Structure formats: structure tokens, C-alpha cells
Amino acid sequence: MKTILATLNAKYIHTSLSIRYLKAYAAPEYEVELAEYTIKDPSMNIVTDLYSKNPEIIGFSCYIWNIEETIKVINMLKKINPSIIIVLGGPEVTYDTKEWMERIPEVDFIIIGEGEQSFKQLLDELHGEENFANVSGIAYRDNDSIQIKPQRNKIDLKTLPSPFRFEEDLPHLSKRVTYIETSRGCPFSCQFCLSSIEVGVRYFDREKIKEDIRFLMDHGAKTIKFVDRTFNISRSYAMEMFQFLIDEHKPGVVFQFEITADIMRPEVIQFLNDNAPKGLFRFEIGVQSTNDTTNELVMRKQNFNKLTRTVTMVKEGQKIDQHLDLIAGLPEEDYHSFKKTFNDVFALRPEELQLGFLKMLRGTGLRLRAADHGYVFMDHSPYEILKNDVLSFEDMIKIKQVEDVLEKYWNDHRMDETIEYLVSHVFETPFDFFQDFGTYWDEKGWTRIGHQLEDLYKHLYEFLLHAKKDELLIVSGFMKYDYLRNQKYKPRKPWWEEIVAKEERSKIYQSILQNPLILGKEFASLQLAEKDLYKHTVLEKLPFNLNHFLKTGTIIEEESFIVVHYDPINLKTTVYSALSGELTTKVG
């Protein structure tokens, strides 16, 4: 019976680890074909492709991001060919299984929980006596009734075959994210997370994992993301893996981890700061909330002081980028409490700050006790909350307005100096800036359209004009500085109206040509001819002393000039600044 394992990923660059484990475990007795799509692919295209493969069995891996689209595909497939056997698995259908079987009559089987053994046992029965009562961890139809067989013992992870050795995957490794797990389970009991349901942590064979990582790197994998819920729960294990990755890594490879920051020991961070190549590792840290009452209600143990120590040490090491997560809508976290949480975490200046919204996942303790906190949430995936007893729908809308501008203006690092000045000197708190700007952004309808880089600068400037901030002249100087220094090529037309008149510009350029040392020895060493000076540089005026700011971080309101050189060969951008004979150089 021809068998296909399929899933709809959120993005093309993502890959499904689960269906690869199922395929590997089913071999060699059963040859299984993989088929991956995205949630943005038209349902008809997916159905057409699957139908063309002439399958007799199709298994779908289901998550909150793909379940609704998957159902559409299943319905169409069954209409075209009712004899196709449809099997579902994954976290979205592991809970409320009977409800799913009733809701989707086209589904023949559901694999409950960890699926490797159950799926292979199901294939045994489908190819044999069809006595499905012999299969543990499945739901199936028996005439007009739905039968559910609970899982038995958990699988020994050390016995699982590698999911990374399929020939068809190798050409795509360099273009997609490769997910890898070294453990399953989580030691914590956070009531909003599915990982809290499985008690204990089980580990894969360390040496097999290392061999898989070597294999992946040898075949071109560039981004390898560990999906362990708490990679550093065992310090000795984490240290062993960190050392291995430092010793064995290949240029251009990045490893991403989910870590629990408040349990990471300073000596581990110091080891990474001393030994890890810059950019090799990336940490994802779930802070979620700094409200102690909230954390207690969701059974989340967190020492924010120790978390701060970890994040600060890592940041000072300048080796590892950090992505910190927040969740809006947790119990007893009202709008003002969430504002404090946001400001507490933003004060750490993570490279990325992810603003998420509570999702009432099936099977979680928080969903089971939703009435205790007055939760109202979506009936369909992703089950995002609409309000609770301390956070109104209006408050949720306001917080959502922060999300888009936070992503575009902080996480994308398009204008770091500008945003730093705004949140430190112009607005009362960082949250106030992102909230006020986000509200204005939403009122303008900018959330619904695409934006060029120049548009982002224009939108921010328009907002600041609207907000009537006294510091607009200084902020506009930072915006010009950020815009020019972050370009690889000389911009054709900046987003602002030119301040330096053509005649003044020509005089300054002539002075530079006559005495290049005005801009320092490094600039003079470029030996730019007049044609190159005009062709590959931009001259702009700033309302503050850039030299003094770069040295001290403080503002003196006196005019300075910057000359930005765009090296067309090395794609290197260098900013030179001059004020009364003083010079500074900053390489970007």
C-alpha cells in the first residue's frame, strides 16, 4: 500500500522533523514517501500533487498553524477518492481526539502522542489482519463507534534511527532550517505549554546526535535548530554539546537553542564568551512575564534577577544573539502589568524581542481551567485569547498594535541608534514609544500594506511630527545617520529633502580633494579621485557632534558633517565625520 507522510509547514524554509522520524522508523519494512507543503499553498495545488502520487495511505502531521488548511485538503481528497486511508497525528490532534474524529468524518485514524511505534504498528495491521485493537496510541472507527487505544510505554529514544539520511533531503539542506532534538520532555510545568503534560526528560544517544550533526554539516546544512524545550537542563550535557559544536563546526553554520536563562551558570556563559566563535550560537529565551503572581498561577518558576544576569553576561560577550519571548494575556497580567513586563525585558536590549499572545492549546492546564480567569478565546486554531477577567479586548487590540512596529523597527535593526535615542530620551518608556507609534501605524492602515526601507523612515518621521516632539531635529539626524550607514550601496534618493545645497556641497568636496586629511588618514588612504568622490560618497549635515556622541554617548548640539563612503568592490560602508578639524571613523 503506497504510503505518504505529508504536512503543511508555516514557511518554505521550515522542515518537518516528525514525519522524518516516522519514515525512518517504518523502514525497512515499509517505504514511505514524504510530501511537504506550506499553509500558503492553494489547497487545490496540494490535493493535485498528492493525488498524482497515487497513494493508498496518507498521514498528515497536524499543528495549530496548519490544522484548518489540512482539513480542507483531507475533505477534497476523500471526495475525489473515498478509498484513501487518512491518518492524522501531531500535537493538535493528540488531545480531544474523540472530538476530532467526530468533527472530521473523513479521518480514518489518529495517532495519539509519540507516533513512531504506533504508526508502524498501524501499518502492520493495514497490511495484515486489520485488527486495530492491537495498536496502542491510536483512535479508529469500529462500525459506528470511535475506539481509542491509549499509549503504552514511551519509546526508548536511544533506539530511534536517524531521520536525516534521506537522499532526497540533501540538496535542500543549505536552503532550509534543519530541526534536531536531543531530548523529549520538559522538567517544568508551565500551564500554557504542551510540554508540561509529559513528565520527565528523556535523552537521545549523544554519539548518534553528534554523528547526525557532522553529517548535516558535511552536506551543507547552515541553520540547525535544537527543539529541546530546555537545552541546558543538564549542565554537563549542555557543556559537552557546546564544546562539540565549537570544535566541529563549519564556517557559516548557525546553531539555535531554547534555553532557560535563570538556571544557566555564569561559568557556562564565561566558557561560551571565551571560546565560541561570534555568530555560531543563537539563544531563544522564554521570559513570558516578570509578574510574580502571574508566574505562580501558571506554575512557572523563574528568577528574573538570575535571568537578567545571564542575558547581560551573554550580551557583554558579544558572541551570541538573543531572542527573548513575551506572552500577553497570561492570568492576572493586565495592561499595566504587561507594560511593566515589556519594559523590564526591553531594558536588557535583546537583539530580538518577540511579542506573542496567549494561545489556549488543547490539553494544557490553562485551557482546562480557562473559566477560573474568565478567558474568552477563539474556537478554532490558533485558539488565541480575546480577553480575560483583567485584560479587555480593547487592551488586547492596543498591545497588538505594538507587534508590527516592534518587529520592523527593533528586531530588524534598521535604525538602532534612532530607536535607542527615542526610547531613552524622547518617550517616557520604551513601551510608550512602541505603543504610541503602533497605534498611529494602525490608524494609518500601514499594517495592511508592504513597505520599502524609505517608507519606514518616512512613516516614523511623520509619526514624530504628529506627536510634536521637541527633539525632532536631533532624531532626524540619527535617522539620517542610521539610513546612510546601513546601506551597502550609495542610495539614489534619500528619504529626506536635501539640506546641503549643491553649491555648499561642491565647495566641501573641493576642500576634501585639496586636503583629504581633513577626514583623517584612513580616508586619505583611499586616494579618491574627484569622479569617485562624487560617485561613491554621500555628504550630509547633522545637528549634533557625531564625533562626541560616538565617543561618549552624549549629545552636543553643534553641527557636524558626515561623508559616507560606499566601497563598490568590498561592499563596505564607512562613515567619516568632521567638526572643527576633529575626525571620527566608524566602519559598518
Helices and strands as residue ranges (DSSP letters): E 3-9, H 17-26, E 32-38, H 43-52, E 57-61, H 67-80, E 85-89, H 91-94, H 97-103, E 109-111, H 116-126, G 132-134, E 138-142, E 145-149, G 157-159, G 167-175, E 177-180, E 183-185, G 194-197, E 201-203, H 206-218, E 223-226, H 235-248, E 254-259, G 261-263, H 266-275, E 281-288, H 292-297, H 304-317, E 321-328, H 335-346, E 352-357, H 365-368, G 370-373, E 376-377, E 385-387, H 393-406, I 407-411, H 416-421, I 422-426, H 430-443, G 446-448, H 453-467, H 472-485, H 502-514, G 516-519, H 521-526, H 530-536, E 537-542, H 546-552, E 560-567, E 572-579, E 582-587
